[in-house]
């Protein structure tokens, strides 16, 4: 396996008055196709509206910025539109084939920014999301002939042409002032949105940071997407200690804020990556490879996704380390150290979690 694992920034795919969409191309980032994962980032300007669409992949949206977003969604095999509000820190699962629209309801200057992370095992293009828009310049309605539209919707040709071609915008448009979108349903929103930023941490280490894991057990709607998500906030110079997926699946990291350094060790114990990583970049870690990260002085925050309903991550340098599960004599001969050093090695791990403060932290 010989892929460039370097973290990558997104490329702008579309920019308009209503907002922009940025993506990571599998042709420029082949590891996406190899691991069958994809990512995209939508920026909605005030009154920016993402036209109704569905995609060929399962994904999770994480709101990086904004407080007044509105999402409408029609799930597969459902005839009901559900509308809910989203804000910074919200996690929104989007099952494959689910129809959705996204809107920035703010009238001021605040953008709504959402990063999407997902898996593409059934996608048309492995490593990329393919979107199908109902309307607009790239919409399904305009793809059919006037004859077919008029027959399907029982209209004359003039009416059919108006239906299919009135909307000329693509992807993201800006709505006129005064247009009122559907009112969000708070009760439904609680079932379809989970604010991971506000959730209690699974791990909270003074000087180290905060780790939160969200699976279908804590947020049942995640099961529809078949994914789980982690959020990590590292304090200055803290470490996200070495770990790997034990079920043969990938890990995808998106850096939301800050900078740091990342190392990945792969086949044959070879260090295949040792580089800086910063806000806005995507890191894909191949199955079974081991990854560790250290934040720089400003700290670092990232989200990551894993396929499946539960988190299958093995840690190597914490009290949950697989080293601690091994018999002392096995560790001793495997490392070729004295019994005293083996005991010292394991006793140090008993004091740490997956988040490790800097060595000079008091």
N, C-alpha and C positions, 0 to 999 in steps of 0.2 A: 504494500500500500504506500503510494508515494504522492501525497497531496500537500499543497501549501495550506497550512493551518492558520496562517496569519489572520488576526482579526480584521474585519473589513467594515468600511462605512457604506451606507446606502447611496444609491444613485437616484437622482430625481427622474421620475418617469413622466410626471405630469405637473404642470403649474398653471393655475388659473385664478380668477377673481375669488372663487369660493374656497380655494385652498390648494394643497399639493399632495402628491403621493410619491413615496420613495420606496425603492425596492432593492433587493440583493439578487443579482442575476446569476443563475446557475452556470452560465457560460463563462463568467468571470470568476466564479467561486464554485468550482466543480465539486467540492466536498458537500455542498448542499444536495446535489443530485445523488451522490454516493450514499449519504445518510438519509435521503428522502425527507428533508426538512426545508422549511421556507420561512421568510420573514418579510414584513413590509411595514411602513410607517405612514400614517395619514395625518395631515395637518389641516384642520378645519378652521378657516377664518370666521369671524362673527357672521352669522346667517349663512355660513357655508353648509351645503347639503350634498351628501354623497348619494347619488341616485340609487334606487332600489336594485339590488343585485344578489346573486348567490355565487358560491365558489365551489371548486372541485376538491377542496381540502378541508380538513378539520383544523381549527385554530383557536387560539385564545387571544383576546384583545386586552391590553393593559394600558390604562390611561396614565400617561406621563405628565400631563398638564391639562388644566381646565377645570371649571366647576359647574358649567351649565350645558353639558352635552345631553342630547336626547337620541335614543336609539329605538327604532321600530324593527320588530322581527316576526317573521312567520315561519314556524318550524315545519319541517317536512311532515306530510300527512296531517296538516292542520289547516283550518280555514279561518283561523283567528289571528289578527295582528295584536302583538303585545308591545306596549310602549313603556319605556322606563328611562329614568334619568341616570347619567353617569358623570363621575367626577374623578379627580386625581386619586390614584390608588386603587381604582375599581378594576376587577377582573371580570371579563365578559366572555364566556365560552361561546363559540360560533360553530355549531355542527356542520358537517358537509351538506350542501344543498339547502341550508337555511337561508331564506330571503331576508335581507336586512337593508335598512337605510340609516344614515348617521347625520346628525345635525348639530351645529353649534348655535344654541339658542341665545347666546350673549349678544348684546347690542354695543358692547364696548370693544376694546382692543385685544382681549384675552383669547388666545388660540386654544382649541381643544386638540391635543396631540395624543394619538393612540398608536402603540406598536403592536403588531400582530406576529405571533410566533405559532407555527403549526407543523404538522406532518403531511407529507405528500405521497404516501404509498399508493394512492389511487388517482393521483393527479395526471393530467394530460402531459405536463412537463415536470418530471421529477425535480424537486428543488425549487419550484416556483408555484405561487398561487395563480390560477387562471380564473378570472372573474367573468360572469355573464350578466350583463345589464339588461333590464327589461326595456328601458327607453333610452333616448339620446342618440348622439351621432354614431355610437357603437352598439346600439341597443338591438335586442331581438326583434322588437316590433318593426323596425326599419329594414330588417333583413328579409322579411317576407314580401312577396309581390302584393300589389294593391288588390289583385283578384283574391288572393288567399286571405288577406286581412278583412276584406269586405264580406267574404263568405263566413269567416270564423265569427265575426262580431255583428253580422246582419246589418251592414251599412252599404250605402252606395259608394262608388269609387271616390268621390270627392270627400266624403266623411272619413273613409278609410285612409286616404292620403293625409288628411289632417291629423288623424289619430297617430299614425306611424311617424310623421315627419315634423310635427310642430316643435318638439323638443330637439334642438340641435346641439346642446351642450353635451359634454362627455365627462364621465367620472364624477367630477365635483363642480357644482354650480353655486352661485350666490343668489339667494331668494330676495325678493323685493321687501322693503319694510312694510309692516302691517300684515304679512302672511302669518297666520297662527297655525303652528303644527299641533298634532294631537297631544292632549294632556297626558303626562306620564302617570302610570298606575303604580302607586307606592307599594301596594301589597304584592303585585306581580314582580316588581323590581327586586324585592327582597329575595325572591326565589331564583332570579336570573343574573344577579350582580352580587359580587362579594368584594368588599373593600379590604384588601390584604394589608394596606398600609396601616389601617386602624386596628387590625387584629392583634391579639396577644401573641407574643413571640414564643416559638418553640424552644429557642435558645437565646439567652440574653447575657452577654459577657461584658463586664465592666472593662472598658478600654479595648474590647475586641469588636463588639458590634451586636447585631441582631439578626437572627435567622428565623424565617417563617416558611413552613411547608403547607401547601394547600392541596388536598386530594378530594376525591368524590365523597370520602367519609365525612369531611367537614363541610363540603359544598356539593350537594348531590347533582346539581345541574352540570358539573364538570364531567360527569359520566357520559353525557351526550357527546362531548368532544373527544373523550377517550384520552385525555391528557391530565397531567398535574403540573403545578407551578410552584416555584420557590422564589422568595424574595430575600435578598441579603443586603445588609447595610454594614460595611466595614468602617471602623473608626480609623483614624490616621495611623498608618504603618501596621495595621493589623493584618492577620493572615486568614484566608479561607483555606483550610488545610487539605492535604492530598486526599482525593476520593475518586471513585470510578463507579460506573453502572455495572451491576452484577447480572443483569438479565439480557445482555446483548443489545441494548438500546443506546441511542445517542443522548448527548446533553447539548443544549443550545443556551448560550448566555447573551443577554443584551445589556450593555452598560448604560444605565439611566443617568448617572451622575458621577463625576470624579475621574480619577485616573489610577493606574496601578501597573503591576507587572504580573505576567502570567507565564507559567511553565507547564508543558505537557510532556509526559513520558509515555512512549508507545512500545512497539514490538522490539524485543531484544534489549529492553532497558535503555533504549535510545531516547535522548531528549530531543523531541521533534519540534518543540517551540519554546522560545525564551524571548519575550518581547514586551513592550509597553502596550497597554490596552487603555482606551479612554472612552468617555461618554459618546454615545451614538454608534459605537462599534458592535459588531456581532461576532461571537466566537462559537464555533462548532467543534465539539470534542467527539472524535470517533468512539464507537462502542469499545468498551473495555480499556480505553486509554485513561491514564491518571492525570488529573488536572489540579493545580493549586494556584492561588492568586494572593498577592500582597498589595494592599492599598498604598498609595503615596501619601504625602503629608495632608492633602485635602480630604482624604477618605475616598470611598468608592461605594456605589450602590448598583446592584444589578438584579435582573430577574432571569430565571431560567425555566425551561419546560422539559418535561420528561413524558414519554408515551406511557400509557397504562393508567390504571386506577390507583396504584399505590407507588410509593417511592422506593426504588430498589437501588440504593446507593450505599456502597461500602466505603467506610472511612479508614484511613491508614495511620493517622497520628492523633487519635483522641481516645477517650476511655471506651468508645465503641469500636475501636480498631480491631481488625481481624487478627492483628498480632496478639492482642490480649486473649483471643480465643484459643491460641495455640498453647500446647503444653510447654512449660519452661525449657525442657530439654530439647524440644523441637526447634524453638526459637534460638536456643544457644548454639546448636550445631549448624542451623541454617545461616546464622550470622557469623559463625566462627568467633565467638566471644566467650569470656569467662562467665560462670554463673552469676558472679557479682555484677558484672556489667549488664547482663540480661535482665537482672532484677531492677537495676537502676533505669534501664531503658523503659521497661514497662511501668515502673512507678511514676515516671515523668508523664506518661500518657494518661494515667489515672487522674491527673490534675487538669486535663484540658478537654475542650469540646472541639467541634469542627471550626470554631472561631477562636483564634489565638491572638491575644494582645501582643504588642511589641515587647521585646525582651527588657527594655528599660522602663516599662510601665509600672507605676507604683499605685 
